[in-house]
C-alpha cells in the first residue's frame, strides 16, 4: 500500500492522454491552416479520437483556443513574480 501518493487509474491516464492528443493536434492544425479553416471533424480524425471524446474534454473548438490562452496567461504571470 502506497502512502502519500495517489495512483491514477488506467482509465484516468488514458483520458488525460486523449485530451492532450486532441489539444496538441488541434493547435497544430490551427497553426498550419488557420483557426477558421479547421473543423472539429478534422481535429477528431487527425487525433485518432472520436467526437464523443472531443466534446467530453472540450465544449467546442473555441474552448481549445481558450485553454491555450489560459496557459499563456498563467505562464506569463509566473514570470512577473
Residue frames as qw, qx, qy, qz and C-alpha x, y, z in Angstrom:
[[0.000, 0.889, 0.458, 0.000, 0.00, 0.00, 0.00],
 [0.421, 0.309, -0.010, 0.852, 1.46, 3.33, -1.06],
 [0.249, -0.790, -0.431, 0.358, 1.05, 6.22, 1.31],
 [0.188, -0.670, 0.072, 0.715, 1.23, 9.85, 0.27],
 [0.093, 0.303, -0.579, -0.751, 0.89, 9.30, -3.46],
 [0.694, 0.355, 0.433, -0.452, -2.37, 8.66, -5.23],
 [0.294, -0.095, 0.806, 0.505, -2.03, 6.34, -8.17],
 [0.516, 0.346, -0.110, -0.776, -4.16, 7.21, -11.17],
 [0.751, 0.186, 0.622, -0.123, -6.23, 4.52, -12.74],
 [0.412, 0.014, 0.672, 0.615, -5.52, 3.40, -16.29],
 [0.203, 0.734, 0.611, 0.217, -8.82, 4.91, -17.47],
 [0.152, -0.932, -0.090, 0.316, -7.85, 8.30, -16.00],
 [0.403, -0.479, 0.489, 0.607, -4.45, 8.15, -17.66],
 [0.377, 0.318, 0.724, 0.482, -5.99, 7.20, -20.99],
 [0.080, 0.886, 0.457, 0.003, -8.42, 10.12, -20.69],
 [0.257, -0.836, 0.147, 0.462, -5.59, 12.54, -19.98],
 [0.423, -0.189, 0.643, 0.610, -3.63, 11.22, -22.95],
 [0.293, 0.591, 0.684, 0.310, -6.68, 11.56, -25.20],
 [0.047, -0.948, -0.245, 0.196, -7.30, 15.13, -24.02],
 [0.342, -0.668, 0.364, 0.551, -3.66, 16.07, -24.58],
 [0.431, 0.086, 0.722, 0.534, -3.63, 14.45, -28.02],
 [0.209, 0.785, 0.560, 0.164, -6.75, 16.34, -29.08],
 [0.176, -0.926, -0.045, 0.332, -5.38, 19.62, -27.73],
 [0.384, -0.505, 0.503, 0.587, -1.98, 19.31, -29.41],
 [0.400, 0.302, 0.738, 0.452, -3.48, 18.14, -32.70],
 [0.130, 0.881, 0.455, 0.017, -5.97, 20.99, -32.77],
 [0.219, -0.867, 0.127, 0.428, -3.31, 23.60, -32.02],
 [0.429, -0.230, 0.641, 0.594, -1.08, 22.22, -34.76],
 [0.312, 0.546, 0.696, 0.346, -3.96, 22.31, -37.25],
 [0.016, -0.947, -0.260, 0.190, -4.84, 25.89, -36.19],
 [0.331, -0.684, 0.354, 0.545, -1.22, 26.89, -36.74],
 [0.400, -0.031, 0.737, 0.544, -0.97, 25.16, -40.11],
 [0.139, 0.477, 0.736, 0.461, -4.36, 26.03, -41.61],
 [0.164, -0.265, 0.044, -0.949, -5.77, 28.87, -39.54],
 [0.246, 0.111, 0.755, -0.598, -8.42, 28.59, -36.85],
 [0.586, 0.373, 0.152, -0.703, -11.37, 29.31, -39.15],
 [0.598, 0.416, -0.565, -0.388, -10.23, 26.68, -41.67],
 [0.165, 0.154, -0.954, 0.196, -10.22, 23.77, -39.20],
 [0.692, -0.316, -0.265, -0.592, -13.30, 21.73, -38.32],
 [0.639, -0.412, 0.546, -0.352, -14.00, 19.55, -35.31],
 [0.967, 0.214, 0.102, -0.097, -14.21, 16.61, -37.71],
 [0.598, 0.646, -0.390, 0.271, -10.64, 17.30, -38.90],
 [0.204, -0.635, 0.598, -0.445, -9.37, 17.54, -35.32],
 [0.847, -0.171, 0.390, -0.319, -11.08, 14.27, -34.39],
 [0.922, 0.382, -0.054, 0.031, -9.72, 12.45, -37.44],
 [0.440, 0.691, -0.448, 0.360, -6.17, 13.78, -37.10],
 [0.272, -0.552, 0.618, -0.489, -6.05, 12.98, -33.37],
 [0.454, 0.008, -0.885, -0.099, -7.43, 9.45, -33.84],
 [0.136, 0.129, 0.712, -0.676, -10.21, 10.15, -31.37],
 [0.013, 0.543, 0.805, 0.238, -13.97, 10.44, -31.53],
 [0.136, -0.581, -0.169, -0.784, -16.45, 13.30, -31.45],
 [0.697, -0.622, -0.337, -0.113, -17.64, 11.97, -28.12],
 [0.722, -0.271, -0.180, 0.611, -14.12, 12.26, -26.70],
 [0.262, 0.358, 0.096, 0.891, -13.69, 15.71, -28.22],
 [0.343, -0.617, -0.202, -0.679, -16.88, 17.04, -26.65],
 [0.768, -0.513, -0.355, 0.147, -16.21, 15.26, -23.34],
 [0.643, -0.239, -0.112, 0.719, -12.91, 17.11, -22.95],
 [0.108, -0.154, 0.118, 0.975, -13.72, 20.35, -24.80],
 [0.365, 0.573, 0.556, -0.479, -17.07, 22.04, -25.29],
 [0.562, 0.810, 0.147, -0.086, -16.09, 23.48, -28.65],
 [0.717, 0.406, -0.006, 0.567, -13.23, 24.38, -30.94],
 [0.033, -0.834, 0.096, -0.542, -13.18, 27.77, -29.21],
 [0.731, -0.663, 0.121, -0.109, -12.58, 26.16, -25.81],
 [0.887, 0.031, 0.045, 0.459, -9.33, 24.66, -27.12],
 [0.358, 0.634, -0.023, 0.685, -8.15, 28.12, -28.08],
 [0.410, -0.796, 0.075, -0.440, -9.15, 29.47, -24.67],
 [0.918, -0.363, 0.015, 0.161, -7.26, 26.64, -22.97],
 [0.717, 0.250, 0.000, 0.651, -4.08, 27.66, -24.76],
 [0.020, 0.753, 0.002, 0.658, -4.74, 31.31, -23.93],
 [0.679, -0.706, 0.025, -0.201, -5.14, 30.49, -20.22],
 [0.900, -0.144, 0.019, 0.410, -1.86, 28.55, -20.29],
 [0.481, 0.508, 0.018, 0.714, -0.14, 31.50, -21.92],
 [0.269, -0.800, 0.015, -0.537, -1.51, 33.96, -19.35],
 [0.837, -0.547, 0.027, 0.013, -0.51, 31.68, -16.45],
 [0.827, 0.099, 0.012, 0.553, 2.99, 31.24, -17.88],
 [0.283, 0.608, -0.003, 0.742, 3.47, 34.98, -18.33],
 [0.472, -0.783, 0.008, -0.405, 2.12, 35.82, -14.87],
 [0.903, -0.342, -0.037, 0.257, 4.65, 33.39, -13.34],
 [0.633, 0.351, -0.022, 0.690, 7.45, 35.41, -14.97],
 [0.050, -0.745, -0.006, -0.665, 6.34, 38.58, -13.17],
 [0.742, -0.650, -0.146, -0.070, 6.58, 37.15, -9.64]]
